[in-house]
Every structure is written in structure tokens, then in C-alpha cells.
Amino acid sequence: MDTLQSAKNDLQKYGFLNLPADPAIDLLQEIKRLKQEKNAVLLAHYYQVPVIQDLADFVGDSLALSQEAAATDADIIVFAGVHFMAETAKMLNPGKKVLIPDLHAGCSLAESAPYHLFKDFKSRYPDHVVVSYVNSSAELKTLTDICCTSTNAVEIINSIPKNKGIIFAPDRNLGAYLMKVTGREMVLWHGVCQVHEMFSWEKITSVMSEHPGAEFIAHPECQPHILEIADYVGSTSGLLKYVKKSPASTFVIATEPGILYQMQKAAPEKILIPAPAMTNCACNECPFMKLNTVEKLYNCMKYELPEVSLEENVIKEGRKCIDRMLEISAQAGL
């Protein structure tokens, strides 16, 4: 059996390439070489492991990654993130090859809003504008009028005429936060991110009492009672910027702890404490993000598999809400 056929068999069995790498190979150097040889760009989310963030051509949150994907002139986009992010890149670049190291790198939030159930839900509110968080499937985006990220969500909601009803999906926590900030009533789909649901109010307040003067900052996907005690609420990139500019020396941070790597690089003198989860496990780490490894990334780039593909009609219909999001974000200077 040839190596390529073996790779395809691996994909069917595992969802990623399980081919062993030659132990004599320097995987980091090989990945850098393959990027140049194939004119490939490596995009990585802040929640990836540090070594992948260091290998990436661009590290960012969902909005920045979408903007980078839309602007790239690379022939191949390798997305070290989760599946909806790679789908977004494919919709923005239908003529380019988009790769992801592990097909099982999904998203609990995206999976909480199945297309057929949401389509029925939407039909009950025919006059409402549908705003969907970018953490949603490509299929759900075909039912969406405007996409948003946590960075631009307030601007997106404020761009909708006040006489129009709004459906917000799939994150009920982000939706509730937006209702509070913008004063708009919205119909919420009750999806959640499993990572941001797991933070413990009791443990956070205990940690804060142990660190007088520390600031507590949180992502808006957290539950409302967690956000109520936050000194600052913001997107992943917003949290990073806040840590850099705040005069505080210590921060307790309620989001996926992968972002702490970039925070520490940007502000090495500051003390960063990941907010504790309700249990003693590492439940505040995204298990899907962490499916991507250097070995999978190397095989992905070498064999150009797994490739993300979407039906033409999904690309055509789903892209409209992303384009609208990028347009509003540009107008708002985001």
C-alpha cells in the first residue's frame, strides 16, 4: 500500500493522519520548510498549544483570523483551530485548499445548534434578523443574516434597526451579555461553550481573596453570575489588550488558558492566574483545540490532508453573513 493511500485510510479511521514521523526529522523546521515550499499560511487561534502558536504566521481570535483568511494570497490555508474556523476560511477562499490537522477538532457551541432544529426555530420568528456567533457550523450560517464574534458583537447588534426583532444564536451567555450591554431584547438559542460554562464563582472569589489588588477579567461566553463580578469583560483579543494596558500586576482570567501564553509574552512582569473550574480537572481547557498537535500539523502539511470541503451552495449562502460582519467591522474600525 502506498503512503498516500495509507494516509487516506488513517483519515477514515482516526480523522487525522496517524502516520509516524521519522524521529530524525526536526518537525518544527520541516513545518517551516513546507510552509515556504507550498506557499502555505498557518493560522492559529490563541487557544492552541504554545509551540503551534510560535509556528504560526498569524495568531489571533476569531475576528482577526477571519480577516486574515479573507486577505491572504497563500495557495494553502492551514488552520490550527477548530472546524468552524476552517469552514469560515473556506467560505472566504473557495478556490484555495484549506487544511485542518484533525477533523475531530469541533466545537461544543457550534454543535449545540443543529441546522434542522435551528431552521424550525427560526421559522417561528419570520420577521427577525438572525445574528449567529461565528462559533457555528457552515450550514447554520446559511440561515444567518449577520455573523459576529465577541470582538464585534456589540457593533453588529447596534447596526440593526431598533424596530427589528433579533434572534441570537447559539450562545445564550453571550446573548444575555449583549442584551445587557445594548439594551436590545433578543430571542436566544440556548447553546453554551463547555469551557466557559465550567468556571466556579466560589473558587474564583476565593482566589481573588488570596490576591488582594488582582483584577478578574472574563470572556462574555461565561455565565452571567461570573460576568457580574468581573472587572473587565471582553473578547480573547480584548482580554489580551486589557492585561497589557492595565496598571494591575495580577489577573485572574476566565477563558481558555491558551491565551495566557500570548499574555505572558506581551506582559512578562505580570502574574496571570487561570480562573478555576468547578471540578479539579482541566475543564477550562478546550479539548477540541488541544486535538491539534505538532505531529498532526506536520502530516497535514506534508500530505495536504485532511482538507475542508463545503458544498457550493453552502459557501455561497453562508458567506453572505460573514461578508456583512467584515463590512460592519471595517466601518467600526475593528
C-alpha positions, 0 to 999 in steps of 0.5 A: 500500500502506498503512503498516500493511500495509507494516509487516506485510510488513517483519515477514515479511521482516526480523522487525522493522519496517524502516520509516524514521523521519522524521529530524525526529522526536526518537525518544527523546521520541516513545518517551516520548510513546507510552509515556504515550499507550498506557499502555505499560511498557518493560522492559529487561534490563541487557544492552541498549544504554545509551540503551534502558536510560535509556528504560526504566521498569524495568531489571533481570535476569531475576528482577526483570523477571519480577516486574515483568511479573507486577505491572504494570497497563500495557495494553502490555508492551514488552520490550527483551530477548530472546524468552524474556523476552517469552514469560515476560511473556506467560505472566504477562499473557495478556490484555495485548499484549506487544511485542518490537522484533525477533523475531530477538532469541533466545537461544543457551541457550534454543535449545540445548534443543529441546522434542522432544529435551528431552521424550525426555530427560526421559522417561528420568528419570520420577521427577525434578523438572525445574528449567529456567533461565528462559533457555528457550523457552515450550514447554520450560517446559511440561515444567518443574516449577520455573523459576529464574534465577541470582538464585534458583537456589540457593533453588529447588534447596534447596526440593526434597526431598533424596530427589528426583532433579533434572534441570537444564536447559539450562545445564550451567555453571550446573548444575555451579555449583549442584551445587557450591554445594548439594551436590545431584547433578543430571542436566544438559542440556548447553546453554551461553550463547555469551557466557559460554562465550567468556571466556579464563582466560589473558587474564583472569589476565593482566589481573588481573596488570596490576591488582594489588588488582582483584577478578574477579567472574563470572556462574555461566553461565561455565565452571567453570575461570573460576568457580574463580578468581573472587572473587565469583560471582553473578547480573547483579543480584548482580554489580551489588550486589557492585561497589557494596558492595565496598571494591575500586576495580577489577573485572574482570567476566565477563558481558555488558558491558551491565551495566557501564553500570548499574555505572558509574552506581551506582559512578562512582569505580570502574574496571570492566574487561570480562573478555576473550574468547578471540578479539579480537572482541566475543564477550562481547557478546550479539548477540541483545540488541544486535538491539534498537535505538532505531529498532526500539523506536520502530516497535514502539511506534508500530505495536504490532508485532511482538507475542508470541503463545503458544498457550493451552495453552502459557501455561497449562502453562508458567506453572505453573513460573514461578508456583512460582519467584515463590512460592519467591522471595517466601518467600526474600525475593528 
